[in-house]
Amino acid sequence: MKLILVMGLVFFAQFSFSHVRDSSVNAVDIAPDSSSYHLVLLNDGHVLKIKFEDGALISEINNQKSFNKKIFRFEYDDDRYISKIENTLETDTSKNFNNPFIEAEYVPTTVASIELLRKYFKEAPYNSKESQCFNRAMVWSYGWWRKHSMKSMKLFIYFTRDYIRRYNFEWWFHVAPYAHVIEDGKVVERVLDVKYSSGPLSFKKWSDIFMRNDADCRVITKYSEYADFPYSGSCFYQRAHMYTYQPADLQMNEAWGYTKDNFNMTEVRGAYKEAFDIDLE
């Protein structure tokens, strides 16, 4: 909002600012009718919108073969409506299925006490800049492993198309590390989202930060249980090991039966740089 003074009179002028985001596309969800809008689900987790009458913008995406591997430059306004799409001619290297994947068993660490887990939580880096959730999660998981040999897990939450439309929600997934920890004599799971909480949280208390309808998220074991039913309910949880970077890893695991057995250092270095402006040696 800006004040404009004209001949002694004060007017309020509302400006809409243009934003730019580079990302590949996970999916396009067509508007159910002319009173709604199209959804563009980006592989960085964000959701942009296209007005129903702007069908040409939908065509710009759909006309590209393998659009989930191509990086587009999106210009959009404060309400996340896309005004322009450019093909950058770059490819999304995180979708390179030629990276080595090995069948492996993963056994997470059980932290001895909730007090110790809170100590680890407070050690994790934090800043207020906008960054990708999967990069923050990678930095925190990698840091705890390097410093404490803690093998953590990651929890993905997927927001359904119904939920996104109902609440004009801006993400289709979010991810944070979680740990197994002994609390009151029992082993429990606690989410470690340093960006959005002040300490370890149960799954439900963590998802309630983002769910505006107090929904209980259904637990799934395969990515396709979300991808094949994107309108069912409000949200889904999917557990993954700490080497998992993005949902593409989980798609690959389901399709091919392989999983990472170590950190991909290209992903780790990129995560430190994007999320915290740190050049990792």
Backbone as CSV, one residue per row, in Angstrom:
resi,resn,N_x,N_y,N_z,CA_x,CA_y,CA_z,C_x,C_y,C_z
1,MET,0.857,-1.193,0.000,0.000,0.000,0.000,0.889,1.237,0.000
2,LYS,0.573,2.202,-0.848,1.375,3.416,-0.942,0.475,4.644,-0.882
3,LEU,0.951,5.686,-0.157,0.205,6.944,-0.056,0.615,7.867,-1.193
4,ILE,-0.373,8.459,-1.876,-0.093,9.407,-2.947,-0.793,10.725,-2.616
5,LEU,-0.034,11.818,-2.627,-0.572,13.144,-2.311,-0.767,13.921,-3.615
6,VAL,-2.016,14.272,-3.930,-2.322,15.019,-5.150,-3.145,16.244,-4.759
7,MET,-2.540,17.449,-4.876,-3.232,18.716,-4.591,-3.922,18.662,-3.230
8,GLY,-3.178,18.198,-2.242,-3.684,18.223,-0.892,-4.561,17.058,-0.508
9,LEU,-4.864,16.176,-1.468,-5.687,15.023,-1.160,-4.833,13.772,-1.089
10,VAL,-5.154,12.902,-0.163,-4.388,11.675,0.020,-5.155,10.510,-0.572
11,PHE,-4.512,9.759,-1.459,-5.118,8.581,-2.051,-4.311,7.356,-1.652
12,PHE,-4.993,6.236,-1.532,-4.329,4.969,-1.282,-4.253,4.208,-2.591
13,ALA,-3.052,3.868,-3.007,-2.866,3.115,-4.250,-2.379,1.707,-3.923
14,GLN,-3.012,0.715,-4.491,-2.644,-0.684,-4.268,-1.852,-1.184,-5.473
15,PHE,-0.615,-1.589,-5.246,0.224,-2.086,-6.320,0.387,-3.585,-6.185
16,SER,0.411,-4.274,-7.307,0.676,-5.705,-7.333,2.076,-5.905,-7.889
17,PHE,2.920,-6.558,-7.134,4.308,-6.718,-7.526,4.493,-8.025,-8.285
18,SER,5.435,-8.020,-9.191,5.735,-9.197,-9.998,6.837,-9.999,-9.327
19,HIS,6.683,-11.316,-9.329,7.664,-12.220,-8.750,8.157,-13.174,-9.838
20,VAL,9.343,-13.702,-9.641,9.929,-14.633,-10.600,10.386,-15.881,-9.867
21,ARG,10.093,-17.043,-10.449,10.522,-18.320,-9.858,10.910,-19.264,-10.983
22,ASP,12.064,-19.918,-10.835,12.519,-20.917,-11.794,12.315,-22.305,-11.212
23,SER,11.610,-23.157,-11.940,11.358,-24.511,-11.457,10.840,-25.368,-12.601
24,SER,10.992,-26.677,-12.449,10.289,-27.603,-13.327,8.887,-27.836,-12.760
25,VAL,8.055,-28.528,-13.513,6.641,-28.697,-13.161,6.368,-30.151,-12.812
26,ASN,5.721,-30.361,-11.674,5.331,-31.710,-11.283,4.034,-32.123,-11.942
27,ALA,3.045,-31.204,-11.943,1.734,-31.531,-12.511,0.954,-30.252,-12.779
28,VAL,0.004,-30.363,-13.687,-0.942,-29.283,-13.970,-2.341,-29.809,-13.677
29,ASP,-3.078,-29.070,-12.871,-4.433,-29.482,-12.510,-5.415,-28.499,-13.157
30,ILE,-6.216,-28.992,-14.089,-7.131,-28.136,-14.856,-8.313,-27.706,-13.991
31,ALA,-8.717,-26.471,-14.142,-9.850,-25.936,-13.381,-11.110,-26.745,-13.654
32,PRO,-11.880,-27.051,-12.602,-13.103,-27.833,-12.801,-14.191,-27.085,-13.567
33,ASP,-14.186,-25.754,-13.504,-15.172,-24.953,-14.229,-14.651,-23.526,-14.350
34,SER,-15.400,-22.675,-15.038,-14.941,-21.317,-15.336,-14.884,-20.413,-14.105
35,SER,-15.464,-20.842,-13.001,-15.410,-20.034,-11.786,-14.137,-20.289,-10.992
36,SER,-13.326,-21.237,-11.433,-12.110,-21.608,-10.711,-10.878,-21.240,-11.535
37,TYR,-9.728,-21.796,-11.180,-8.473,-21.511,-11.861,-7.668,-22.799,-11.983
38,HIS,-6.708,-22.806,-12.898,-5.826,-23.945,-13.081,-4.698,-23.876,-12.037
39,LEU,-4.220,-25.039,-11.606,-3.103,-25.119,-10.674,-1.863,-25.618,-11.399
40,VAL,-0.729,-25.016,-11.104,0.560,-25.489,-11.603,1.402,-25.865,-10.396
41,LEU,1.625,-27.156,-10.198,2.371,-27.664,-9.053,3.842,-27.797,-9.447
42,LEU,4.679,-26.975,-8.844,6.097,-26.948,-9.184,6.869,-27.999,-8.394
43,ASN,7.965,-28.454,-8.951,8.763,-29.467,-8.265,9.500,-28.914,-7.056
44,ASP,9.509,-27.592,-6.852,10.082,-27.044,-5.624,9.058,-27.005,-4.494
45,GLY,7.836,-27.507,-4.767,6.815,-27.587,-3.732,5.770,-26.491,-3.784
46,HIS,6.025,-25.408,-4.504,5.087,-24.302,-4.559,3.970,-24.564,-5.569
47,VAL,2.865,-23.853,-5.376,1.711,-23.943,-6.267,1.433,-22.550,-6.831
48,LEU,1.464,-22.433,-8.152,1.074,-21.193,-8.837,-0.274,-21.407,-9.519
49,LYS,-0.890,-20.325,-9.994,-2.235,-20.409,-10.557,-2.277,-19.774,-11.945
50,ILE,-3.193,-20.263,-12.765,-3.458,-19.673,-14.078,-4.956,-19.416,-14.161
51,LYS,-5.338,-18.214,-14.559,-6.754,-17.890,-14.679,-7.412,-18.764,-15.738
52,PHE,-8.665,-19.077,-15.514,-9.375,-20.006,-16.391,-9.290,-19.594,-17.862
53,GLU,-9.374,-18.299,-18.106,-9.410,-17.823,-19.497,-8.029,-17.803,-20.154
54,ASP,-6.955,-18.022,-19.370,-5.597,-17.964,-19.924,-5.119,-19.350,-20.356
55,GLY,-5.892,-19.981,-21.207,-5.560,-21.336,-21.646,-4.253,-21.425,-22.409
56,ALA,-3.828,-20.326,-23.016,-2.568,-20.335,-23.770,-1.375,-20.622,-22.858
57,LEU,-1.453,-20.166,-21.602,-0.362,-20.430,-20.662,-0.286,-21.917,-20.322
58,ILE,-1.450,-22.556,-20.193,-1.473,-24.004,-19.967,-0.815,-24.713,-21.155
59,SER,-1.116,-24.262,-22.355,-0.560,-24.888,-23.554,0.955,-24.759,-23.596
60,GLU,1.496,-23.634,-23.095,2.943,-23.433,-23.100,3.650,-24.511,-22.288
61,ILE,3.001,-24.973,-21.217,3.585,-26.033,-20.399,3.345,-27.390,-21.037
62,ASN,2.102,-27.666,-21.387,1.744,-28.982,-21.901,2.379,-29.302,-23.249
63,ASN,2.756,-28.274,-24.007,3.384,-28.512,-25.302,4.840,-28.954,-25.180
64,GLN,5.401,-28.816,-23.970,6.773,-29.250,-23.749,6.787,-30.725,-23.341
65,LYS,7.485,-31.551,-24.098,7.624,-32.953,-23.720,8.458,-33.039,-22.438
66,SER,8.085,-33.971,-21.562,8.802,-34.169,-20.282,8.929,-32.850,-19.529
67,PHE,7.790,-32.139,-19.350,7.868,-30.825,-18.711,8.392,-30.898,-17.284
68,ASN,8.332,-32.099,-16.661,8.829,-32.208,-15.291,10.356,-32.208,-15.235
69,LYS,11.018,-32.263,-16.392,12.478,-32.211,-16.418,13.003,-30.893,-16.969
70,LYS,12.117,-30.005,-17.398,12.526,-28.732,-17.964,12.324,-27.603,-16.953
71,ILE,13.309,-26.719,-16.871,13.205,-25.567,-15.988,12.496,-24.423,-16.724
72,PHE,11.391,-23.974,-16.162,10.670,-22.818,-16.690,10.926,-21.615,-15.787
73,ARG,10.807,-20.429,-16.367,10.821,-19.196,-15.575,9.395,-18.652,-15.556
74,PHE,8.842,-18.580,-14.351,7.467,-18.114,-14.170,7.474,-16.703,-13.598
75,GLU,6.722,-15.808,-14.216,6.444,-14.502,-13.623,5.012,-14.530,-13.106
76,TYR,4.811,-14.058,-11.865,3.485,-14.133,-11.258,3.290,-12.992,-10.272
77,ASP,2.014,-12.714,-9.962,1.706,-11.585,-9.093,1.578,-12.018,-7.640
78,ASP,1.174,-11.088,-6.787,1.078,-11.375,-5.356,0.075,-12.482,-5.036
79,ASP,-0.927,-12.652,-5.896,-1.929,-13.706,-5.700,-1.507,-15.021,-6.355
80,ARG,-0.268,-15.071,-6.852,0.348,-16.260,-7.447,-0.249,-16.617,-8.808
81,TYR,-0.903,-15.653,-9.472,-1.376,-15.878,-10.838,-0.216,-15.640,-11.814
82,ILE,0.011,-16.603,-12.690,1.099,-16.514,-13.659,0.721,-15.539,-14.776
83,SER,1.671,-14.672,-15.115,1.460,-13.740,-16.226,2.328,-14.093,-17.425
84,LYS,3.433,-14.800,-17.180,4.351,-15.112,-18.267,5.120,-16.385,-17.940
85,ILE,5.365,-17.206,-18.956,6.156,-18.431,-18.810,7.238,-18.437,-19.874
86,GLU,8.478,-18.659,-19.458,9.583,-18.778,-20.399,10.248,-20.133,-20.238
87,ASN,10.646,-20.735,-21.342,11.420,-21.972,-21.311,12.896,-21.587,-21.239
88,THR,13.577,-21.953,-20.153,14.968,-21.537,-19.957,15.956,-22.394,-20.724
89,LEU,15.485,-23.497,-21.303,16.325,-24.457,-22.029,17.267,-25.220,-21.099
90,GLU,17.074,-25.048,-19.775,17.850,-25.816,-18.807,17.033,-27.032,-18.385
91,THR,17.725,-28.048,-17.895,17.042,-29.247,-17.400,17.191,-29.339,-15.895
92,ASP,16.253,-30.017,-15.264,16.257,-30.209,-13.817,17.121,-31.430,-13.507
93,THR,18.345,-31.194,-13.039,19.281,-32.298,-12.805,18.869,-33.169,-11.632
94,SER,17.990,-32.680,-10.771,17.519,-33.511,-9.654,16.630,-34.643,-10.147
95,LYS,16.191,-34.561,-11.427,15.375,-35.634,-11.996,16.215,-36.593,-12.841
96,ASN,17.551,-36.571,-12.643,18.441,-37.441,-13.402,18.413,-38.845,-12.811
97,PHE,17.725,-39.749,-13.475,17.576,-41.089,-12.944,18.811,-41.955,-13.159
98,ASN,19.891,-41.359,-13.692,21.113,-42.118,-13.862,22.013,-42.057,-12.631
99,ASN,21.609,-41.287,-11.610,22.373,-41.277,-10.373,22.375,-42.670,-9.759
100,PRO,23.462,-43.054,-9.076,23.530,-44.406,-8.520,22.546,-44.621,-7.382
101,PHE,21.802,-45.703,-7.455,20.876,-46.098,-6.405,21.139,-47.563,-6.076
102,ILE,21.151,-47.879,-4.807,21.511,-49.214,-4.353,20.455,-49.711,-3.373
103,GLU,20.088,-50.970,-3.480,19.175,-51.570,-2.510,19.857,-51.575,-1.149
104,ALA,19.225,-51.067,-0.120,19.875,-50.968,1.188,18.839,-50.967,2.300
105,GLU,19.261,-51.459,3.459,18.408,-51.397,4.644,18.807,-50.175,5.447
106,TYR,17.833,-49.451,5.918,18.100,-48.220,6.642,17.568,-48.355,8.066
107,VAL,18.451,-48.167,9.052,18.060,-48.270,10.465,18.303,-46.916,11.119
108,PRO,17.256,-46.164,11.451,17.448,-44.853,12.064,17.957,-44.956,13.498
109,THR,18.615,-43.898,13.924,19.096,-43.803,15.310,17.926,-43.561,16.258
110,THR,17.984,-44.157,17.435,17.045,-43.822,18.508,17.778,-42.946,19.505
111,VAL,17.389,-41.690,19.604,18.032,-40.738,20.505,17.654,-41.085,21.946
112,ALA,18.619,-40.966,22.860,18.452,-41.483,24.222,17.401,-40.748,25.034
113,SER,17.171,-39.457,24.757,16.195,-38.698,25.557,15.682,-37.510,24.755
114,ILE,14.514,-37.033,25.147,13.938,-35.873,24.493,14.773,-34.626,24.785
115,GLU,15.428,-34.589,25.955,16.288,-33.452,26.287,17.473,-33.374,25.324
116,LEU,18.051,-34.529,24.999,19.166,-34.560,24.068,18.699,-34.159,22.664
117,LEU,17.515,-34.598,22.274,16.992,-34.234,20.959,16.734,-32.726,20.878
118,ARG,16.260,-32.136,21.955,16.058,-30.683,21.974,17.393,-29.959,21.816
119,LYS,18.449,-30.514,22.401,19.785,-29.931,22.265,20.218,-29.958,20.797
120,TYR,20.024,-31.083,20.133,20.360,-31.172,18.705,19.544,-30.162,17.897
121,PHE,18.277,-30.049,18.241,17.375,-29.128,17.533,17.907,-27.694,17.607
122,LYS,18.332,-27.275,18.790,18.779,-25.891,18.987,20.105,-25.614,18.289
123,GLU,20.866,-26.660,17.991,22.132,-26.490,17.295,21.956,-26.211,15.800
124,ALA,20.815,-26.565,15.258,20.609,-26.499,13.804,20.568,-25.057,13.320
125,PRO,21.108,-24.789,12.130,21.088,-23.413,11.607,19.678,-22.956,11.268
126,TYR,19.463,-21.662,11.401,18.169,-21.067,11.065,18.417,-19.673,10.499
127,ASN,17.658,-19.292,9.488,17.571,-17.895,9.090,16.173,-17.642,8.559
128,SER,15.850,-16.379,8.373,14.482,-16.009,8.012,14.264,-15.905,6.508
129,LYS,15.305,-16.125,5.696,15.163,-15.976,4.249,14.230,-17.035,3.693
130,GLU,13.618,-16.717,2.547,12.800,-17.713,1.870,13.720,-18.764,1.264
131,SER,13.426,-20.024,1.529,14.236,-21.110,0.993,13.349,-22.336,0.803
132,GLN,13.887,-23.353,0.140,13.121,-24.558,-0.141,13.165,-25.503,1.063
133,CYS,12.021,-26.054,1.404,11.940,-26.921,2.582,12.854,-28.133,2.457
134,PHE,12.960,-28.709,1.234,13.778,-29.908,1.076,15.268,-29.594,1.226
135,ASN,15.664,-28.348,0.927,17.058,-27.957,1.153,17.339,-27.770,2.633
136,ARG,16.422,-27.128,3.353,16.612,-26.994,4.802,16.675,-28.365,5.468
137,ALA,15.772,-29.251,5.071,15.731,-30.585,5.673,17.026,-31.347,5.409
138,MET,17.598,-31.166,4.215,18.851,-31.835,3.889,19.993,-31.295,4.744
139,VAL,20.053,-29.974,4.908,21.103,-29.358,5.722,21.027,-29.853,7.164
140,TRP,19.832,-29.835,7.744,19.700,-30.259,9.134,20.048,-31.744,9.306
141,SER,19.540,-32.587,8.423,19.814,-34.024,8.526,21.307,-34.299,8.388
142,TYR,21.919,-33.665,7.404,23.341,-33.870,7.165,24.165,-33.367,8.357
143,GLY,23.808,-32.209,8.894,24.534,-31.653,10.033,24.464,-32.538,11.260
144,TRP,23.287,-33.066,11.565,23.158,-33.953,12.734,23.927,-35.259,12.529
145,TRP,23.953,-35.729,11.299,24.701,-36.959,11.018,26.200,-36.727,11.166
146,ARG,26.707,-35.601,10.635,28.128,-35.322,10.716,28.577,-35.067,12.154
147,LYS,27.752,-34.353,12.921,28.187,-33.952,14.262,27.894,-35.008,15.317
148,HIS,26.777,-35.730,15.178,26.347,-36.648,16.239,26.144,-38.083,15.753
149,SER,26.451,-38.362,14.486,26.217,-39.694,13.891,24.753,-40.101,14.006
150,MET,23.863,-39.119,13.999,22.440,-39.406,14.118,21.844,-39.658,12.742
151,LYS,21.284,-40.831,12.544,20.581,-41.160,11.313,19.100,-40.851,11.532
152,SER,18.685,-39.719,11.007,17.302,-39.274,11.188,16.437,-39.787,10.048
153,MET,15.184,-39.418,10.071,14.222,-39.732,9.012,13.681,-38.410,8.466
154,LYS,12.868,-38.494,7.420,12.168,-37.317,6.907,10.692,-37.640,6.775
155,LEU,9.872,-36.631,7.048,8.427,-36.775,6.912,7.937,-35.803,5.848
156,PHE,7.349,-36.358,4.797,6.720,-35.555,3.756,5.239,-35.433,4.066
157,ILE,4.710,-34.228,3.902,3.267,-34.034,3.963,2.836,-33.521,2.589
158,TYR,1.852,-34.211,1.997,1.313,-33.822,0.695,-0.073,-33.224,0.899
159,PHE,-0.306,-32.079,0.305,-1.596,-31.405,0.399,-2.401,-31.727,-0.854
160,THR,-3.633,-32.151,-0.682,-4.445,-32.568,-1.829,-4.910,-31.360,-2.634
161,ARG,-5.307,-31.611,-3.870,-5.786,-30.529,-4.727,-7.033,-29.887,-4.121
162,ASP,-7.867,-30.712,-3.493,-9.066,-30.188,-2.851,-8.692,-29.197,-1.757
163,TYR,-7.691,-29.548,-0.942,-7.260,-28.665,0.137,-6.635,-27.387,-0.428
164,ILE,-5.788,-27.533,-1.449,-5.126,-26.383,-2.060,-6.157,-25.376,-2.577
165,ARG,-7.183,-25.889,-3.257,-8.210,-24.997,-3.815,-9.068,-24.375,-2.708
166,ARG,-9.437,-25.178,-1.740,-10.350,-24.691,-0.692,-9.722,-23.549,0.103
167,TYR,-8.423,-23.637,0.361,-7.775,-22.640,1.210,-6.766,-21.775,0.448
168,ASN,-6.789,-21.863,-0.894,-5.833,-21.101,-1.697,-4.419,-21.316,-1.171
169,PHE,-4.087,-22.570,-0.916,-2.827,-22.918,-0.276,-1.690,-22.848,-1.294
170,GLU,-0.490,-22.457,-0.836,0.588,-22.169,-1.779,1.589,-23.306,-1.964
171,TRP,1.452,-24.420,-1.266,2.361,-25.559,-1.443,1.559,-26.806,-1.774
172,TRP,2.212,-27.786,-2.414,1.589,-29.108,-2.564,2.322,-30.154,-1.738
173,PHE,3.542,-29.827,-1.262,4.199,-30.702,-0.298,5.093,-29.876,0.602
174,HIS,5.418,-30.442,1.740,6.385,-29.868,2.669,7.129,-31.048,3.289
175,VAL,8.371,-30.811,3.719,9.156,-31.899,4.309,10.026,-31.352,5.432
176,ALA,10.231,-32.183,6.441,11.124,-31.855,7.548,11.706,-33.167,8.095
177,PRO,12.862,-33.096,8.737,13.401,-34.300,9.377,12.566,-34.699,10.591
178,TYR,12.643,-35.974,10.931,12.105,-36.399,12.220,13.027,-37.459,12.804
179,ALA,12.897,-37.686,14.101,13.784,-38.619,14.802,12.984,-39.555,15.689
180,HIS,13.553,-40.732,15.910,13.052,-41.642,16.929,13.752,-41.287,18.242
181,VAL,12.984,-41.141,19.300,13.548,-40.704,20.573,12.811,-41.381,21.726
182,ILE,13.527,-41.636,22.803,12.905,-42.218,24.001,12.317,-41.094,24.843
183,GLU,11.013,-41.152,25.047,10.312,-40.155,25.849,9.346,-40.884,26.772
184,ASP,9.467,-40.644,28.082,8.619,-41.313,29.078,8.688,-42.830,28.928
185,GLY,9.884,-43.324,28.653,10.098,-44.767,28.593,9.654,-45.433,27.310
186,LYS,9.178,-44.658,26.313,8.728,-45.226,25.044,9.463,-44.566,23.880
187,VAL,9.597,-45.320,22.787,10.182,-44.762,21.571,9.076,-44.080,20.773
188,VAL,9.243,-42.791,20.519,8.245,-42.017,19.781,8.930,-41.312,18.610
189,GLU,8.120,-40.775,17.693,8.625,-40.032,16.542,8.344,-38.551,16.752
190,ARG,9.390,-37.740,16.564,9.235,-36.305,16.767,9.828,-35.542,15.578
191,VAL,9.025,-34.641,15.005,9.438,-33.855,13.838,10.325,-32.701,14.283
192,LEU,11.367,-32.440,13.480,12.355,-31.411,13.806,12.345,-30.350,12.705
193,ASP,11.345,-29.480,12.725,11.217,-28.433,11.711,11.659,-27.115,12.318
194,VAL,12.949,-26.829,12.185,13.543,-25.663,12.847,12.963,-24.358,12.309
195,LYS,12.451,-24.372,11.086,11.893,-23.161,10.470,10.557,-22.775,11.098
196,TYR,9.739,-23.759,11.450,8.352,-23.466,11.825,7.976,-23.861,13.257
197,SER,8.930,-24.355,14.028,8.594,-24.722,15.404,9.761,-24.390,16.326
198,SER,9.499,-24.413,17.614,10.536,-24.081,18.596,11.134,-25.321,19.245
199,GLY,10.718,-26.501,18.817,11.246,-27.740,19.378,10.619,-28.940,18.698
200,PRO,11.015,-30.153,19.090,10.464,-31.374,18.488,8.954,-31.470,18.703
201,LEU,8.230,-31.920,17.657,6.769,-32.013,17.704,6.299,-33.385,17.242
202,SER,5.132,-33.797,17.729,4.473,-34.981,17.192,4.048,-34.699,15.755
203,PHE,3.764,-35.768,15.000,3.330,-35.584,13.617,2.123,-34.646,13.542
204,LYS,1.138,-34.870,14.389,-0.115,-34.103,14.322,0.109,-32.629,14.670
205,LYS,0.903,-32.365,15.722,1.146,-30.969,16.089,1.925,-30.255,14.993
206,TRP,2.797,-30.992,14.300,3.543,-30.393,13.197,2.615,-30.083,12.028
207,SER,1.809,-31.036,11.616,0.938,-30.799,10.459,-0.129,-29.754,10.765
208,ASP,-0.535,-29.621,12.015,-1.524,-28.597,12.377,-1.018,-27.183,12.107
209,ILE,0.307,-27.001,12.043,0.862,-25.688,11.710,0.401,-25.257,10.316
210,PHE,0.215,-26.233,9.424,-0.089,-25.953,8.026,-1.547,-26.249,7.653
211,MET,-2.198,-27.126,8.407,-3.566,-27.501,8.087,-4.539,-26.519,8.730
212,ARG,-5.382,-25.920,7.915,-6.321,-24.915,8.416,-7.664,-25.510,8.799
213,ASN,-7.767,-26.826,8.684,-9.039,-27.479,9.013,-8.867,-28.599,10.044
214,ASP,-7.720,-28.595,10.757,-7.465,-29.583,11.810,-7.573,-31.017,11.276
215,ALA,-7.187,-31.219,10.035,-7.333,-32.538,9.406,-6.328,-33.532,9.957
216,ASP,-6.729,-34.789,10.004,-5.821,-35.892,10.292,-5.293,-36.409,8.959
217,CYS,-3.980,-36.384,8.804,-3.382,-36.808,7.541,-3.257,-38.329,7.498
218,ARG,-3.640,-38.887,6.376,-3.532,-40.325,6.182,-2.080,-40.716,5.927
219,VAL,-1.612,-41.778,6.566,-0.250,-42.268,6.372,-0.217,-43.184,5.152
220,ILE,0.713,-42.912,4.225,0.873,-43.750,3.051,2.297,-44.301,3.017
221,THR,2.493,-45.391,2.308,3.816,-45.996,2.182,4.365,-45.891,0.774
222,LYS,3.527,-45.507,-0.183,3.953,-45.348,-1.573,3.494,-43.987,-2.093
223,TYR,4.352,-43.355,-2.881,4.018,-42.043,-3.424,2.750,-42.088,-4.270
224,SER,2.539,-43.192,-4.965,1.370,-43.306,-5.842,0.056,-43.252,-5.069
225,GLU,0.084,-43.552,-3.773,-1.142,-43.471,-2.978,-1.610,-42.026,-2.859
226,TYR,-0.688,-41.087,-2.996,-1.068,-39.675,-3.102,-1.303,-39.287,-4.556
227,ALA,-0.346,-39.631,-5.432,-0.408,-39.181,-6.823,-1.648,-39.688,-7.548
228,ASP,-2.100,-40.893,-7.217,-3.266,-41.471,-7.896,-4.590,-40.997,-7.296
229,PHE,-4.528,-40.391,-6.113,-5.761,-39.930,-5.449,-5.549,-38.507,-4.912
230,PRO,-5.214,-37.550,-5.791,-4.841,-36.207,-5.329,-5.988,-35.370,-4.792
231,TYR,-7.241,-35.865,-4.904,-8.395,-35.118,-4.404,-8.984,-35.738,-3.130
232,SER,-8.376,-36.822,-2.667,-8.935,-37.574,-1.539,-8.482,-36.987,-0.214
233,GLY,-9.445,-36.512,0.587,-9.110,-35.949,1.884,-8.389,-34.622,1.772
234,SER,-7.554,-34.331,2.775,-6.850,-33.044,2.816,-5.334,-33.181,2.736
235,CYS,-4.795,-34.292,3.291,-3.337,-34.394,3.376,-2.911,-35.845,3.596
236,PHE,-1.638,-36.105,3.267,-1.038,-37.425,3.451,0.341,-37.265,4.090
237,TYR,0.736,-38.234,4.920,2.111,-38.326,5.408,2.822,-39.450,4.657
238,GLN,4.106,-39.254,4.362,4.939,-40.355,3.889,6.306,-40.267,4.564
239,ARG,6.702,-41.353,5.191,8.012,-41.434,5.833,9.095,-41.760,4.802
240,ALA,10.310,-41.251,5.057,11.449,-41.545,4.180,12.735,-41.433,4.994
241,HIS,13.822,-42.042,4.481,15.096,-41.934,5.190,15.759,-40.589,4.898
242,MET,16.862,-40.305,5.628,17.441,-38.957,5.573,18.120,-38.635,4.251
243,TYR,18.443,-39.636,3.437,19.088,-39.369,2.150,18.084,-38.876,1.101
244,THR,16.814,-39.026,1.367,15.773,-38.599,0.429,15.796,-37.085,0.295
245,TYR,15.734,-36.622,-0.945,15.835,-35.187,-1.208,14.486,-34.578,-1.555
246,GLN,13.826,-35.119,-2.577,12.557,-34.597,-3.051,11.597,-35.761,-3.325
247,PRO,10.316,-35.473,-3.573,9.381,-36.548,-3.913,9.824,-37.395,-5.103
248,ALA,10.635,-36.823,-6.007,11.115,-37.600,-7.157,11.880,-38.841,-6.713
249,ASP,12.602,-38.743,-5.591,13.303,-39.914,-5.055,12.325,-41.030,-4.696
250,LEU,11.194,-40.643,-4.134,10.195,-41.627,-3.706,9.472,-42.221,-4.906
251,GLN,9.268,-41.426,-5.944,8.709,-41.955,-7.183,9.652,-42.991,-7.800
252,MET,10.935,-42.678,-7.791,11.934,-43.567,-8.359,12.024,-44.873,-7.568
253,ASN,11.954,-44.749,-6.251,12.008,-45.933,-5.408,10.837,-46.867,-5.699
254,GLU,9.669,-46.282,-5.860,8.492,-47.112,-6.118,8.537,-47.731,-7.510
255,ALA,9.010,-46.972,-8.483,9.023,-47.467,-9.854,10.093,-48.523,-10.076
256,TRP,11.257,-48.348,-9.446,12.391,-49.217,-9.734,12.822,-50.096,-8.565
257,GLY,12.348,-49.771,-7.366,12.717,-50.571,-6.204,14.104,-50.295,-5.669
258,TYR,14.649,-49.148,-5.990,15.976,-48.794,-5.507,15.883,-47.616,-4.539
259,THR,16.914,-47.468,-3.714,16.933,-46.352,-2.781,18.366,-45.910,-2.540
260,LYS,18.567,-44.672,-2.212,19.907,-44.161,-1.905,20.424,-44.797,-0.622
261,ASP,21.716,-45.031,-0.579,22.302,-45.539,0.664,23.338,-44.562,1.216
262,ASN,23.338,-43.321,0.719,24.280,-42.310,1.194,23.789,-40.937,0.754
263,PHE,24.422,-39.906,1.303,24.094,-38.560,0.873,24.675,-38.300,-0.515
264,ASN,23.900,-37.670,-1.359,24.381,-37.177,-2.637,24.982,-35.796,-2.371
265,MET,26.313,-35.686,-2.450,26.963,-34.455,-2.024,26.655,-33.264,-2.940
266,THR,26.294,-33.514,-4.193,25.850,-32.422,-5.046,24.573,-31.805,-4.481
267,GLU,23.642,-32.661,-4.030,22.410,-32.179,-3.404,22.715,-31.457,-2.098
268,VAL,23.624,-32.005,-1.295,23.953,-31.414,0.004,24.567,-30.026,-0.172
269,ARG,25.533,-29.907,-1.082,26.172,-28.609,-1.304,25.159,-27.582,-1.829
270,GLY,24.321,-28.028,-2.754,23.298,-27.129,-3.275,22.327,-26.693,-2.194
271,ALA,22.016,-27.600,-1.271,21.089,-27.285,-0.177,21.672,-26.236,0.759
272,TYR,22.942,-26.389,1.135,23.588,-25.402,2.002,23.618,-24.026,1.338
273,LYS,23.895,-24.016,0.044,24.001,-22.740,-0.663,22.642,-22.063,-0.778
274,GLU,21.607,-22.813,-1.186,20.293,-22.197,-1.390,19.641,-21.788,-0.084
275,ALA,19.729,-22.653,0.934,18.989,-22.402,2.178,19.712,-21.461,3.128
276,PHE,21.057,-21.530,3.146,21.784,-20.761,4.165,22.971,-19.975,3.625
277,ASP,23.106,-19.896,2.294,24.191,-19.123,1.678,25.565,-19.580,2.168
278,ILE,25.700,-20.883,2.391,26.961,-21.461,2.863,27.584,-22.279,1.741
279,ASP,28.845,-22.012,1.455,29.595,-22.819,0.489,30.263,-23.952,1.247
280,LEU,29.715,-25.133,1.134,30.231,-26.289,1.873,31.469,-26.821,1.171
281,GLU,32.519,-27.030,1.933,33.763,-27.579,1.356,33.588,-29.075,1.068
